[in-house]
Amino acid sequence: MPATWILEPPGRSGWDEPVRVAVRGLAPRQPVTLRASLRDERGALFRAHARYEADAGGLLDLTRAPALGGSFVGLEPMGLFWALEAEKPLVRLVKRDVQTPFAVELEVLDGHEPDAGRVLGRAVHEREFLRPGVRREPVRAGRVRATLFLPPGAGPFPGIIDLFGTGGGLCEYRASLLAGHGFAVLALAYFRFDDLPENLEDMHLEYFEEAVNFMLQHPQVKGPNVGVIGSGKGAELAFSMASFLPNIGAVVSINGCISNMTTSLHVVDASCQDCLFFFF
């Protein structure tokens, strides 16, 4: 009898949702290797594997069985997902189109790699970024270039502005996941997207203020404040927004400096309308 994968929830789950992984139909105490793989939208291959031993009844449950080696060691129920590593060096796993899921292929092989034998069973599990009911709305309002993600329901919802770093473009995957947890999230581009500047040069705080005003004027965003989450350069900008703009209630910084670095940021002082030039 072939080995059978047990995945809960079956078929599809959210990218940030835990999955119970088990294999049944193995021989008692059978040594096996579990492998996971996926290809991103550009065809890059990501892989993870781990060596295990089934229990006395021929069941392998990753919530109870520790990995004996491979991409990770020890009790890691989600190890096959978080340990996915690019086949080529320096390639990052990034979801470019949140409207489609990643398909993760799972295999169980007889024996332990590198001497593992035949494939005993396969399964495919989809990991999605848009949970059921989450709405995705492209935004082109004034100068603002963004995508707004709204949770299911009528709202209003707590608002968040999501900023990424020096790679530029419009990154939606974090915003789409946060919307699945009840937040109205604006994934905001500020260069290298649409008609925005191609390069990260002088920036103007008024652009980010316009994004804040867009959120606070939206009928499904709960005021009077919004939060800002940023990675890298986006984290620096998040602190600058909190320093100079009203209605910023919280900042989450991911791998960012506490001041604006490398590039200049222009701020207009409302009392005198002079353009102030900040460079740290």
C-alpha positions as CSV (number, residue, x, y, z in Angstrom):
1,M,0.0,0.0,0.0
2,P,1.5,3.4,-0.9
3,A,2.2,5.9,1.8
4,T,-0.5,8.6,2.2
5,W,0.1,12.2,3.1
6,I,-2.2,13.8,5.8
7,L,-2.4,17.5,5.5
8,E,-4.7,19.6,7.7
9,P,-6.2,21.8,6.4
10,P,-6.3,19.7,3.2
11,G,-5.6,21.0,-0.3
12,R,-5.0,24.7,0.5
13,S,-4.0,27.0,3.4
14,G,-2.9,30.5,4.0
15,W,0.8,31.2,3.7
16,D,0.9,32.3,7.3
17,E,-1.3,29.5,8.5
18,P,0.1,26.3,10.3
19,V,-0.4,23.0,8.5
20,R,-0.5,19.6,10.3
21,V,1.8,17.3,8.3
22,A,1.8,13.5,8.7
23,V,2.3,10.4,6.6
24,R,0.5,7.1,7.2
25,G,0.9,3.6,5.7
26,L,4.6,3.2,6.5
27,A,6.2,0.2,8.0
28,P,6.9,0.2,11.8
29,R,10.0,2.3,12.5
30,Q,10.6,2.8,8.8
31,P,13.3,5.3,8.0
32,V,12.1,7.8,5.4
33,T,13.1,11.2,3.9
34,L,10.5,13.9,3.4
35,R,11.1,16.4,0.6
36,A,9.3,19.7,-0.2
37,S,9.8,21.9,-3.3
38,L,8.1,24.8,-5.1
39,R,8.9,27.0,-8.1
40,D,8.3,30.7,-7.9
41,E,6.7,32.8,-10.8
42,R,10.1,33.1,-12.5
43,G,10.8,29.4,-12.4
44,A,13.4,29.4,-9.5
45,L,13.3,26.2,-7.6
46,F,13.2,26.1,-3.8
47,R,13.7,22.9,-1.8
48,A,13.8,21.4,1.7
49,H,14.2,17.9,3.1
50,A,14.5,16.1,6.4
51,R,15.1,12.5,7.6
52,Y,12.6,10.8,9.9
53,E,11.6,7.5,11.4
54,A,8.0,6.3,11.6
55,D,6.5,5.2,14.9
56,A,5.6,1.7,15.9
57,G,2.3,1.8,14.1
58,G,3.8,3.1,10.8
59,L,2.6,6.7,11.3
60,L,4.9,9.7,11.0
61,D,3.4,12.8,12.6
62,L,5.6,15.9,12.4
63,T,4.0,17.4,15.5
64,R,5.5,14.5,17.5
65,A,8.5,13.1,15.5
66,P,11.7,15.1,15.5
67,A,13.8,15.5,12.3
68,L,17.0,13.5,12.4
69,G,18.8,15.7,10.0
70,G,18.6,17.5,6.7
71,S,17.5,21.1,6.2
72,F,16.6,21.2,9.9
73,V,16.9,19.1,13.1
74,G,14.5,18.5,15.9
75,L,10.8,19.0,16.4
76,E,9.7,21.4,13.6
77,P,6.1,20.7,12.5
78,M,6.4,23.4,9.8
79,G,10.0,22.8,8.9
80,L,9.4,21.6,5.3
81,F,7.8,25.0,4.6
82,W,10.0,27.5,6.4
83,A,13.2,25.8,5.4
84,L,12.6,26.0,1.7
85,E,15.9,27.3,0.2
86,A,16.7,28.4,-3.4
87,E,18.6,25.9,-5.6
88,K,20.7,28.9,-6.8
89,P,22.5,31.1,-4.3
90,L,21.2,34.6,-3.4
91,V,17.7,34.0,-4.8
92,R,15.0,35.2,-2.4
93,L,11.5,33.6,-2.3
94,V,9.1,36.5,-3.1
95,K,5.4,36.3,-4.0
96,R,4.9,38.6,-7.0
97,D,1.3,37.9,-7.7
98,V,-0.8,37.4,-4.5
99,Q,-3.8,36.4,-6.5
100,T,-2.4,33.0,-7.2
101,P,-1.1,30.5,-4.6
102,F,2.3,28.8,-4.4
103,A,2.1,25.1,-5.0
104,V,4.3,23.0,-2.7
105,E,5.1,19.5,-3.8
106,L,5.7,17.0,-1.0
107,E,7.4,13.6,-1.4
108,V,8.1,10.8,1.0
109,L,11.1,8.5,0.0
110,D,12.1,5.2,1.4
111,G,15.3,5.4,3.5
112,H,17.5,8.3,4.4
113,E,19.1,10.7,2.0
114,P,21.6,10.6,0.4
115,D,20.8,6.9,0.1
116,A,17.0,7.2,-0.1
117,G,15.3,4.9,-2.5
118,R,12.0,5.0,-4.3
119,V,9.2,7.6,-3.8
120,L,6.5,6.1,-1.6
121,G,3.9,8.9,-1.9
122,R,3.4,12.4,-3.2
123,A,1.0,15.3,-2.5
124,V,0.6,18.9,-3.5
125,H,-0.5,21.6,-1.1
126,E,-1.3,25.2,-2.2
127,R,-0.3,28.1,0.0
128,E,-2.4,31.2,-0.7
129,F,-1.9,34.9,0.1
130,L,-5.5,36.1,-0.4
131,R,-7.8,34.5,2.1
132,P,-11.5,34.1,1.1
133,G,-13.3,37.4,1.2
134,V,-10.2,39.6,1.2
135,R,-10.6,42.4,-1.4
136,R,-7.8,43.7,-3.5
137,E,-8.2,47.2,-4.9
138,P,-5.5,48.9,-7.0
139,V,-5.1,52.6,-6.0
140,R,-4.2,55.5,-8.3
141,A,-5.4,58.5,-6.3
142,G,-3.6,61.8,-6.8
143,R,0.1,60.9,-6.6
144,V,-0.5,57.7,-4.6
145,R,0.4,54.4,-6.3
146,A,-0.6,51.5,-4.2
147,T,-2.9,48.5,-3.6
148,L,-5.5,48.5,-0.8
149,F,-6.4,45.2,0.8
150,L,-9.6,45.0,2.8
151,P,-10.8,42.2,5.1
152,P,-14.2,40.5,4.7
153,G,-17.1,42.5,6.1
154,A,-18.3,46.0,6.3
155,G,-15.7,47.5,8.6
156,P,-14.4,50.0,9.4
157,F,-11.0,48.3,10.1
158,P,-7.8,49.4,11.7
159,G,-5.6,50.9,9.0
160,I,-1.9,50.1,8.1
161,I,0.5,51.5,5.5
162,D,3.0,48.9,4.3
163,L,6.4,50.0,3.0
164,F,9.2,47.9,1.6
165,G,12.9,48.8,0.9
166,T,15.5,49.6,-1.7
167,G,14.3,47.1,-4.2
168,G,11.4,49.4,-5.2
169,G,8.2,48.4,-7.0
170,L,5.0,47.4,-5.3
171,C,5.2,44.5,-2.9
172,E,1.8,43.2,-1.9
173,Y,2.3,39.9,-0.1
174,R,2.6,41.2,3.5
175,A,-0.4,43.5,3.1
176,S,-2.5,40.7,1.6
177,L,-1.7,38.5,4.6
178,L,-2.4,41.2,7.2
179,A,-5.8,41.9,5.6
180,G,-6.6,38.3,6.3
181,H,-6.3,39.1,10.0
182,G,-8.7,42.1,10.1
183,F,-6.6,45.1,9.0
184,A,-7.1,47.4,6.1
185,V,-3.7,47.6,4.5
186,L,-2.3,49.9,1.9
187,A,0.7,48.4,0.1
188,L,2.4,51.6,-0.9
189,A,5.0,52.0,-3.7
190,Y,7.3,55.0,-3.7
191,F,9.7,54.4,-6.6
192,R,10.3,52.1,-9.5
193,F,6.6,51.5,-10.1
194,D,4.1,53.0,-12.6
195,D,4.9,56.7,-13.1
196,L,6.9,57.0,-9.9
197,P,10.6,57.9,-10.1
198,E,12.8,55.1,-11.3
199,N,15.5,55.6,-8.8
200,L,15.6,56.1,-5.1
201,E,16.7,59.7,-4.9
202,D,15.2,62.8,-3.2
203,M,11.9,61.9,-1.6
204,H,9.1,64.2,-0.4
205,L,7.2,63.5,2.8
206,E,4.1,65.0,1.2
207,Y,3.7,61.9,-0.9
208,F,3.5,59.7,2.3
209,E,1.2,62.3,3.9
210,E,-1.1,61.9,0.9
211,A,-1.2,58.2,1.5
212,V,-2.1,58.7,5.1
213,N,-4.9,61.1,4.2
214,F,-6.2,58.6,1.6
215,M,-6.5,55.9,4.3
216,L,-8.1,58.2,6.9
217,Q,-10.7,59.4,4.3
218,H,-11.6,55.8,3.3
219,P,-15.0,54.8,4.7
220,Q,-13.7,51.3,5.6
221,V,-10.7,52.5,7.6
222,K,-11.1,53.3,11.3
223,G,-9.5,56.5,12.4
224,P,-8.2,58.7,13.9
225,N,-4.8,57.1,13.4
226,V,-3.1,54.5,11.2
227,G,-0.1,52.3,11.7
228,V,3.0,52.0,9.5
229,I,5.0,48.8,9.0
230,G,8.2,49.0,7.0
231,S,11.2,46.9,6.0
232,G,14.7,48.3,5.4
233,K,14.3,51.7,3.8
234,G,10.6,51.5,4.4
235,A,11.2,51.2,8.1
236,E,13.3,54.4,8.1
237,L,10.5,56.2,6.2
238,A,8.0,54.8,8.8
239,F,9.9,56.5,11.6
240,S,10.1,59.8,9.6
241,M,6.3,59.6,9.0
242,A,5.8,59.2,12.8
243,S,8.2,62.1,13.5
244,F,6.7,64.7,11.2
245,L,3.1,63.6,10.4
246,P,0.1,63.5,12.7
247,N,-2.2,60.5,12.9
248,I,0.5,57.9,13.0
249,G,-0.4,55.7,15.9
250,A,2.2,52.9,15.7
251,V,5.3,51.9,13.8
252,V,6.7,48.5,13.2
253,S,10.3,48.5,12.0
254,I,11.8,45.4,10.3
255,N,15.6,45.6,9.8
256,G,15.5,49.4,9.6
257,C,17.5,52.3,11.0
258,I,15.9,54.8,13.3
259,S,16.7,57.7,11.0
260,N,16.5,58.4,7.3
261,M,19.8,57.2,5.7
262,T,21.5,57.4,2.3
263,T,18.8,59.4,0.5
264,S,17.4,62.9,1.3
265,L,13.9,63.5,2.5
266,H,12.2,66.9,1.9
267,V,9.7,68.1,4.4
268,V,7.5,71.3,4.1
269,D,7.1,73.2,7.4
270,A,3.4,74.2,7.5
271,S,4.2,77.3,9.5
272,C,6.4,79.0,6.9
273,Q,6.0,76.8,3.8
274,D,9.8,76.6,3.4
275,C,11.2,73.4,2.1
276,L,13.3,71.8,4.7
277,F,16.0,69.4,3.6
278,F,16.8,66.5,5.8
279,F,19.8,64.2,5.3
280,F,21.1,61.8,7.9
